Structures are given as C-alpha cells and as structure tokens.
C-alpha cells in the first residue's frame, strides 16, 4: 500500500533528484529515494507518465533507423549499467543498513550495559550516601559522648574540690577540737591544782579545828564523819575525772587516727587525679571506678564528720559536767 501523500509530483521530484545525481530513476531507486514508501505499481505508473511527457517525439521520428537503433542500444546499455549501479548501490545500502542495524544492536546492548552500570552506580551511590550518613551520625554520637565525658570530668573535678574543701573543714574542726582539748587539759590541770590547794587548806583548817575542838569531840563527831565522807566523795570524783580524761584522750587519739586515714585517702585521691590527667582514654576506663571511690570517700568523710561532731558534743557535755562536779561543797560547823 502506498503511503498517504505519494502522488505524481512527489515521484517527479524524486526522479529529478536521481537524474541530477546521475542515477537512473528506476522503480526501486525512486522508492528508496522516497524512503522505502509507496507502492511499486503506483510509482511505475507515475514514471511512465513522466517519461511519456518528457519524450521528444518529433526528434525520434526525424532520426534515422540506424541512429535510432544505436541510441536504443546505448539506452539499453545505459539502463543495464544504471540498473547494475542501482543494484550495487542497493546492495551496498542493504549492507550499510545491516551494519547500522548490527551497530544499533551493539549500541543497544551497550546501552543496556550502561543502564545496568548506572543502576549499579546509583545503588553504590545510595549505599555510599547511607554510609556517609551513618558516619555523620556516629561522629555526632562520638561528639556527644566526648561532650558528656568532658562534662563528667568537670563534674568530677568539682566533686574533688568539694571533697578537698570538706577534708580541709574536717582538719580545721579537728584542729579546733584539739585546741579545745588542750584548753580543757590546761583548765583541768588548773582546776586540780586549785582543788588540791583547796583540799590542803581544808585539811589544815580541819586539823586546826580538830585541835581546837578536841574538848568537844563527842559533840562534833558527826560533823567530822560527814567531812570524812565529803573527802572520800571528792577523791572518788577526782578518780572519775581522771578516768574520763583518759577516755577523752583515747577518743582524741582515735580521731587523730581517723584524720590520718582521711589524709591518706586525700593522698590517694590526688594520685587518682594525676592518673586522670595522663590521658582521656584512661579517664573513660576509670570514670566508673572513680565515681564509686568518690562515693565511698564521701561516705567516709561524712562518717568522720559525724563522729567528730559526736566527739565535740561529748566534749561539750563533759565540759558542762566537770565544773559541776568540781564545785566545793560547804563545810558544816
């Protein structure tokens, strides 16, 4: 079937183009010139009409028979050569078309390979982007962990400074307690000396009164007995005071030992701080242990502070009791 639009004018244009290029306008050549479209019968009909219109009738009638024969032979030879050229051209065109088709097949295969490679590269690109995203997330997590570790280190340094301040406060309290103990010892010593002098004065006075009241011995016998009881009570209270003083000295010794233990703990904490300063990696491994140690040391410091407070309270209580016990009792008579 002829393509819509194939008419005599189109066939004439194709025929003229072939004649200009020196190609015989055969049916196949015209059809190829038209792009392999149109019916061969239609093209043949149009070509016959165009040849009839272009044939010079007057000149062919005027030519002689030999010349006509020669021209006919030449025309047939030209037709044969033209047909042979057209056939060769057609074969060459078919070969080129086959080659083009083969190249097209190869190019399509390459295109499919390229598309497959592009798909693979797209998958690789997506995987690389996912890896980059994971690395960014991991880097952000590491930065957050680093910030957390830095904050933990700062918090630990703050706690260590607070612990040092508490230990210094405990040392100050211990020094104050020791000063109070020394003051108490001095006051107790002075009080014992005063009591001894008072006792000696009372004894002298009693001896004088005994010499003066020998005549009234029977009358004052009860008073003398009472005085002897008071003297025994004073001696008992003095011994009790000595026992309490000895107990207080033992308590102070215990507090001194506890303070030495706290100082040893402080030295251990300072060594731990030096270990912390050696490297950030060591800090990561030691943070948990230092937190535990810090809790234990804090509890120890709290216990020491509580014990020192209890000792201070006891000292104050004893300080209130001793003056009451050492007050001189009035003599009878």
C-alpha positions in Angstrom: 0.0 0.0 0.0 1.2 3.5 -0.9 1.8 5.9 1.9 -0.7 8.8 2.2 0.7 11.8 0.2 2.6 9.8 -2.5 1.5 11.4 -5.7 2.9 12.2 -9.1 4.6 15.4 -8.0 6.5 13.6 -5.2 7.5 10.9 -7.7 8.6 13.5 -10.2 10.7 15.3 -7.6 12.4 12.0 -6.6 13.0 11.2 -10.3 14.5 14.6 -11.0 16.8 14.3 -7.9 18.1 11.0 -9.2 18.7 12.3 -12.6 20.6 15.3 -11.2 22.9 12.9 -9.3 23.3 10.8 -12.5 21.3 7.8 -11.2 18.8 6.0 -13.4 15.3 6.6 -12.0 14.2 3.0 -11.7 11.2 2.0 -9.6 13.4 0.7 -6.8 15.6 3.8 -6.9 12.6 6.1 -6.7 11.1 4.1 -3.9 14.4 4.2 -1.9 14.6 8.0 -2.6 11.0 8.2 -1.2 12.2 6.5 2.0 11.1 2.9 1.0 7.5 4.1 0.9 4.8 3.9 -1.7 3.5 1.1 -4.0 5.8 -0.1 -6.8 2.8 -0.2 -9.2 1.9 3.4 -8.4 5.5 4.5 -8.8 5.7 2.6 -12.1 2.5 4.3 -13.4 3.8 7.8 -12.4 7.2 7.1 -14.0 5.6 6.0 -17.3 3.5 9.1 -17.4 6.6 11.3 -16.7 8.7 9.5 -19.4 5.9 9.9 -21.9 5.6 13.6 -21.1 9.4 14.2 -21.4 10.0 12.1 -24.5 10.8 14.3 -27.6 8.5 12.7 -30.3 9.4 15.0 -33.1 13.2 14.3 -32.9 12.8 10.5 -32.6 10.6 10.5 -35.7 13.2 12.5 -37.6 16.1 10.3 -36.7 17.2 7.6 -39.0 16.7 3.9 -38.2 20.4 3.2 -37.6 20.8 6.1 -35.3 17.6 5.0 -33.5 18.9 1.5 -33.2 22.3 2.8 -31.9 20.5 5.1 -29.4 18.3 2.3 -28.4 21.3 0.1 -27.8 23.1 2.8 -25.9 19.9 3.4 -23.9 19.6 -0.3 -23.1 23.2 -0.4 -22.1 22.8 2.7 -20.0 19.7 1.2 -18.4 21.6 -2.0 -17.7 24.6 -0.1 -16.3 22.2 2.1 -14.3 20.3 -0.9 -13.0 23.6 -2.7 -12.2 24.7 0.5 -10.4 21.4 0.7 -8.6 21.6 -2.9 -7.7 25.1 -2.4 -6.4 24.0 0.7 -4.6 21.0 -1.1 -3.2 23.3 -4.0 -2.0 25.7 -1.5 -0.5 22.8 0.2 1.1 21.5 -3.1 2.4 24.9 -3.9 3.7 25.2 -0.5 5.3 21.7 -0.9 6.8 22.7 -4.4 8.1 25.8 -2.8 9.5 23.8 0.0 11.0 21.3 -2.5 12.4 24.2 -4.5 13.9 25.7 -1.4 15.3 22.3 -0.5 16.6 22.1 -3.9 18.3 25.6 -3.5 19.7 24.8 0.1 20.8 21.5 -1.1 22.4 23.4 -3.9 24.2 26.0 -1.3 25.4 23.1 1.0 26.3 21.6 -1.8 28.4 25.1 -2.4 30.0 25.4 1.3 30.6 21.9 1.4 32.2 22.9 -1.6 34.3 26.1 0.1 35.3 24.2 3.3 36.0 21.8 1.3 38.2 24.7 -0.3 40.0 26.4 3.0 40.4 23.2 4.5 41.7 22.9 1.7 44.2 26.6 2.2 45.1 26.0 6.0 45.4 23.0 5.3 47.6 25.0 2.9 49.8 27.8 5.5 50.0 25.4 8.2 51.0 23.9 5.9 53.7 27.5 5.1 54.9 28.2 8.9 54.9 25.0 9.4 56.9 25.9 6.7 59.3 29.4 8.1 59.7 27.9 11.5 60.4 25.6 10.1 63.0 28.4 8.1 64.5 30.6 11.3 64.5 27.8 13.2 66.2 27.3 10.4 68.7 31.1 10.5 69.4 31.0 14.3 69.8 28.1 13.9 72.2 30.0 11.2 74.1 33.1 13.4 74.2 31.0 16.4 75.5 29.4 14.1 78.1 32.8 12.8 79.2 34.2 16.3 79.4 31.2 17.4 81.5 31.7 14.3 83.7 35.3 15.2 84.1 34.4 18.7 85.1 31.8 17.4 87.5 34.4 15.0 88.9 36.8 17.9 89.4 34.1 19.9 91.1 33.4 17.0 93.4 37.1 16.5 94.2 37.4 20.2 95.0 34.3 20.0 97.2 35.8 16.8 98.9 39.1 18.7 99.4 37.2 21.6 101.0 35.3 19.1 103.3 38.5 17.4 104.2 40.1 20.8 105.0 37.0 21.7 107.0 37.4 18.4 108.9 41.1 19.2 109.5 40.0 22.6 110.8 37.4 21.1 113.0 39.9 18.5 114.3 42.4 21.3 115.0 39.7 23.2 116.8 38.8 20.1 118.8 42.5 19.5 119.6 42.8 23.2 120.7 39.7 22.7 122.8 41.2 19.5 124.3 44.4 21.3 125.1 42.4 24.1 126.7 40.4 21.6 128.6 43.5 19.8 129.8 45.0 23.1 131.0 41.8 24.1 132.7 41.5 20.6 134.3 45.1 20.8 135.5 44.5 24.3 136.9 41.3 23.1 138.4 43.0 20.0 140.0 45.7 22.3 141.4 43.1 24.6 142.8 41.2 21.7 144.2 44.4 20.3 145.7 45.2 23.7 147.3 41.6 24.0 148.5 41.9 20.5 149.9 45.1 21.2 151.6 43.6 24.4 153.0 40.5 22.5 154.2 42.7 19.8 155.7 44.8 22.4 157.5 41.6 24.1 158.6 40.2 20.8 159.8 43.3 19.9 161.7 43.2 23.4 163.4 39.5 22.8 164.2 40.3 19.3 165.5 42.9 20.8 167.8 40.6 23.5 168.8 37.6 21.2 169.2 39.2 18.3 170.9 37.2 19.1 174.1 34.0 19.0 172.0 35.0 15.8 170.1 31.9 13.9 171.0 29.6 16.8 170.0 31.4 17.4 166.7 31.8 13.7 165.9 29.0 13.7 163.4 30.4 16.7 161.6 33.8 15.0 161.4 32.2 11.9 160.0 30.4 14.0 157.4 33.6 15.8 156.5 35.4 12.4 156.0 32.6 11.3 153.7 32.9 14.5 151.7 36.6 13.9 151.5 36.1 10.4 150.2 33.5 11.6 147.7 35.9 14.3 146.4 38.6 11.6 146.0 36.2 9.4 144.1 35.1 12.3 141.9 38.8 13.1 141.2 39.5 9.5 140.2 36.3 9.6 138.0 37.6 12.7 136.4 40.9 11.1 135.7 39.2 8.1 134.1 37.0 10.4 131.9 40.1 12.4 130.9 41.9 9.2 130.0 38.8 8.2 127.9 38.8 11.6 126.2 42.5 11.3 125.4 41.8 7.9 123.8 38.9 9.4 121.8 41.2 12.2 120.6 43.8 9.6 119.6 41.1 7.7 117.7 40.1 11.0 116.0 43.8 11.6 115.1 44.0 8.2 113.5 40.8 8.8 111.6 42.2 12.1 110.4 45.4 10.4 109.3 43.2 7.9 107.4 41.4 10.8 105.8 44.7 12.4 104.8 45.8 9.1 103.3 42.5 9.0 101.4 43.2 12.5 100.2 46.6 11.5 99.0 45.1 8.6 97.2 42.6 11.0 95.6 45.4 13.2 94.5 47.2 10.3 92.9 43.9 9.4 91.2 43.8 13.0 89.8 47.3 12.6 88.5 46.2 9.4 86.8 43.2 11.2 85.3 45.5 13.9 83.8 47.6 11.3 82.0 45.0 10.7 79.2 41.5 10.9 78.1 41.3 7.2 77.3 42.4 6.2 80.8 39.6 8.5 82.1 37.0 6.5 80.1 38.1 3.3 81.8 38.4 4.8 85.3 35.3 7.1 85.5 33.0 4.4 86.9 35.6 3.3 89.4 36.4 6.9 90.5 32.7 7.5 90.9 32.5 4.5 93.2 35.6 5.6 95.1 34.2 9.1 95.3 31.0 7.8 96.9 33.0 5.7 99.4 35.3 8.6 100.2 32.3 10.9 100.6 30.6 8.4 103.0 33.8 8.1 104.9 34.1 11.9 105.2 30.5 12.1 106.3 31.1 9.4 108.9 34.2 11.2 110.1 32.3 14.5 110.3 29.5 12.8 112.2 32.0 11.1 114.6 33.8 14.4 115.1 30.5 16.1 115.8 29.6 13.4 118.3 33.1 13.8 119.9 32.6 17.5 120.1 29.2 17.1 121.7 30.7 14.7 124.2 33.5 17.2 124.9 30.9 19.9 125.5 28.8 17.6 127.7 31.9 16.7 129.7 32.9 20.3 129.9 29.5 21.1 131.4 29.7 18.1 133.8 33.2 18.7 135.2 32.6 22.2 136.6 29.5 20.9 138.4 31.5 18.0 139.8 34.4 20.2 140.9 32.3 22.8 142.8 33.4 22.9 146.5 30.9 21.7 149.0 30.3 24.0 152.0 31.6 22.7 155.3 29.4 22.2 158.3 30.0 23.9 161.7 
